[in-house]
Amino acid sequence: MLQEESDLALIIAQIVQKLKGSTLYAQLERQAWASLQRPEIKLESLKEDIKEFFKISGWEKKLQNAVYSELSVFPLPSHPAAPPEHLKEPLVYMRKAQVLINLRNPNYENGDSHSFRTHLGLIQVPLKVKDIPELKEFFVELGLTAGQLGIDDSTQVPPELFENEHVRIGQKVLSEQDSAAAQQYIRQGSPTALRAELWALILNISSQPEDILYYEQLKTNVIQHDLLVDSLIYKDVKLTASNDDYYFVFEDYLYQVLLCFSRDTSVLGHFAYNSASPPKSYIRGKLGVEEYAVFYPPNGVIPFHGFSMYVAPLCFLYHEPSKLYQIFREMYVRFFFRLHSISSHPSGIVSLCLLFETLLQTYLPQLFYHLREIGAQPLRISFKWMVRAFSGYLATDQLLLLWDRILGYNSLEILAVLAAAVFAFRAVNLMEVTSLAAAEAVLADLSTLKVMPLLQIFLFATVT
């Protein structure tokens, strides 16, 4: 009990500290001072009067959304076992899963856990991941009886049965500006016309003059200072998004956002809850002297192959560069960093890989064993999908439906479920292949897949 109170106090302190450095805090402070000049504010009831004024003026809702947004980053503690120290390493080379495959827990003995002893996948770290009954409970709004955008907005279903009402509810959620309601609503998918506003509400992003000015300052830094990582960004955009049929038109947007991102020191704040540490460099001639150490790049994030694909889908939703930038930055510090950092977090890449392998081994054992026997371990194929959150693999409309659910459930676990569902969907063809190359060929093109039917069938039509 005392430990829980201590953890909660720490989280509250972290949230207050972060809010103190935000533009919202400055606006709130100015509004508080302005309210003191109002005639209805009395000294003898100052606290209650100001609280009532904030409620009437809408500032209470803004503050509530900000705190709710931060709680998504600092979740209330459930006291999981502390991750082994060897898990706290940055994942550097993301094009191969070999780093994860080689992970071992030196404190773990196979004899201690019968359940993990039978895991025949590549991931050999015994983390707790959900089984299908637990996933069904977690993703309950995706059930077969619930309306879903991505299924019930198809041409066979009259729009008045679900789509029209869903749009009406979405408009009401937006009018009330309630982040928690928006997050719950989006679990059934977002109407295309409302998605940009709903995501911004959930991520607590609003384009204030201060935010636009900050973005302009970052652009000035890009012009004034060249960084070594700039060449990595240029190369990655050229090799990925520029060659993609959906995203090549956004090349300039991608350069703008990613070059500014590399110089944004506010991104360093996410290392407080990231198991990795930002890389350091030293001022010339002072190598190894800690007081002359600086984070490099300034945001502490070294871009890797495919990094620009975290930004590309957002370009369909946001055409104003500073808003696009804010949305991407928040998506990164809330979700995407977990896809290239080693940790024991349920949304971390290690847990996602283990969840994927466990689901396949448990519910498609014949397929799993067949692929394993021919040297085509499924994770060697699905790893790249999960690391890029399926960006560049799915059609954009399907990808956005998937990312709706990432935001709605505040979890990346749905990536592992979808990866397993893709294997289940192509199981008949995969049972006939005799090599890794043949298996990769069967799964080379995911652009025709429909995300929501795959997820529903795998989760709710699987015999457990």
Secondary structure, 3 states (H helix, E strand, C coil): CHHHHHHHHHHHHHHHHHHHCCHHHHHHHHHHHHHHCCCCCCHHHHHHHHHHHHHHHCHHHHHHHHHHHHHHHCCCCCCCCCCCHHHCCECCCCCCCHHHHCCCCCCCCHHHCHHHHCCCCCCCCCCCCCCHHHHHHHCHHHCCCCCCCCCCCCCCCCHHHCHHHHHHHHHHHHHHCCHHHHHHHHHHCCCHHHHHHHHHHHCCCCCCHHHHHHHHHHHHHHHHCCCHHHHHHHHHHHHCHHHCCCCHHHHHHHHHHHHHHHCCHHHHHHHHCCCCCCCEEECCCCCCCHHHEEECCCCCCCCCCCHHHHCHHHHHCCCCHHHHHHHHHHHHHHCHHHHHECCCCCCCHHHHHHHHHHHHHHHCHHHHHHHHHCCCCHHHHHHHHHHCCCCCCCCHHHHHHHHHHHHHHCCCHHHHHHHHHHHHHCHHHHCCCCCHHHHHHHCCCCCCCCHHHHHHHHHHCCCC
